[in-house]
Structures are given as C-alpha cells and as structure tokens.
Amino acid sequence: MDSLQSLPPLSTLSTSVSSALNAKLGTNHDLTQAPSIVAEFLTQCDDLERNLVHLNRTLESNLASYASFSNRIGHLFGIVNSKLTDLGSSVCLRSSVSDGEGLGEELPSLAKEVARVEAVRAYAAAIGIC
C-alpha cells in the first residue's frame, strides 16, 4: 500500500490553495477520491505551465518588437539632428554671403525648433525609447 503523505502546515498554504483543498476534501468520502483530485490538480498545473510558457514567449516577442521600434526612433532622431546641423550650416553660410536681411527672422524660429527637438530627445531618453 502506498504510504500516505501529509499535507504541509496550513499556515504555509496560500488562501486559494487552502480554499481548494477545503472544497475538495471536506468529507471522508472525498478522501477516497484523492487520487482523482491529485490527477486533476496535476492537469491544472500542466495547463498553467503551458500558459506561462506561452506568455513568456509572447513577452519575449513583444520586447523584441519594442527594441526594434526603439532603435528605429533613435535612428530617426539621428537623421533629424543631422538635418538640423545641415540647416544650421546653411543658415551660417547664407548669412556670411548675404547682407544679413531676413536672418534675424530665421534664427528665432530655428532656435525654437532645435529646442523642441532637444526636448523630445530628452523625453525619449527619460522614458527609455532611445
């Protein structure tokens, strides 16, 4: 005859486990059904483990997608920064060859745009996008 295993102390069981055992093993007749209850719990554990593996794979896939997206955003910030640098060089070149008219109107707009891009870059860095 198989040796009987005792349950761990009630204080070590979670509330949900304790409730499940109380529901399944409330009478002496229920104790005769213990092998089928064990089989049921094992099946549920297997189902939970499969679900956990599936969730883990989904999480890995989503993290990989996020990393790819993050890299693309970082690349786009690099392009914007490069274009702003080119624009700044263009404005400096134009101001050196022109008589200076219109430059006073362009610089505040350019400064605002650079400040806006820098604010977006700082925000993206703070939340970990790039």
N, C-alpha and C positions, 0 to 999 in steps of 0.2 A: 504494500500500500504506500502511496506517495506520502511523504512527510508533509505535514501542514506548515505553512509559512504564516507567521503572524504579521499583522499589519504594523506599519510604523506608528509611533505615538500620534495621537490625534492632533497634538499641538504642532506637529511638523507638516501636516497636510494643509493644502490651501482650502479655502472655503468651498470652491467649486468641486474639488475632489471629495471633500467631506460630504457635501450635499449629494453628489452622485452615488457614493457608497451607501449613504443612508437610504437613498431611494431604491437602490438595487438589492441591498442586503438587510431588509427590515425584519424579516421573519425567518424561522428555521427552515421553512420550505425554500425560501430564496437561497439559503446556503447550499442546498443541493444543486442549485442552478449555477453555482460559482464557476465551473469550467466554461460554460457558455458565456457568462458575463466576462470572464477573462479574455475569451476569444473576441468578444465584441469590443472590449477596450483596446485590444491589440490592433484590430482592424481600424478603429478610430485613430489610434496613434499613427498607423501607417498612412492613413489619409491625410492627417495633419502634417506628417513629414513630407509627403509628396507636394502638398500645398506650399509648405515652407520652401522647398527646393524650387518650385515654380516661381514663387515670389522673389526669391533670391536671384534667379535668372532674369526676371523682369527688371529688378532693381539694377543689376549689372548692365543690362541693355540700356536702360534709361540714363544711367550715369555716363555710359559711353557716348550716347547721343548728346547729353549736356556738355560733355568735354569737347566734342566736335563743334558744337554750336559756340561754345566759349572761345575756341581757337579761331573760328571764323570772325567773331566780333572783334577779337584782338587784332586780326589781320585788317579788318575794315578801319579800325582806329589808326593803324599804321598808315593806311592809304590816305585817310583824312589829314593826318598830321603832315604827311609828305606834300599833299596838295596845298595845305596852309603854308608850309615852308616855301614852296614854289611861288605861291601868291605873294608872300612877303618879299621874296627876292624880286619879283616882277614889279611890285609897288616901289621898292627901293630903286630899281633900275630906271623906272619911268620918272621918278622924282628927280633923279640926277640929270636926266636929259631934258626934262620939261622945265617950264618956268615956275612950277610949283602950284599952278592953279588947279583946283579940284582935289589936291592931295589932302587938304585939311578936312574935306568931307569924307574921304575914303578911310582915313586912319581910325576915327572913332568906330566906324562900322566893323572894320577888320578887328579892332581890339575887342569889341563886343562878341564877335564870332569866335575868336580864339578863346576868350574867357568862357563862353558857352561850351565849347568842345572840351576844354580842360575840366570844367565842372562835370560833364558827362563822363569823362575818363576817370576822374576821382570817384564818382559814384559807382561806376562799373568795377573799379578796383576794390572799393569798400565792400561790395556785395559778392566779390569773387568771380565776376564774369571774365575778367582777363588778368 
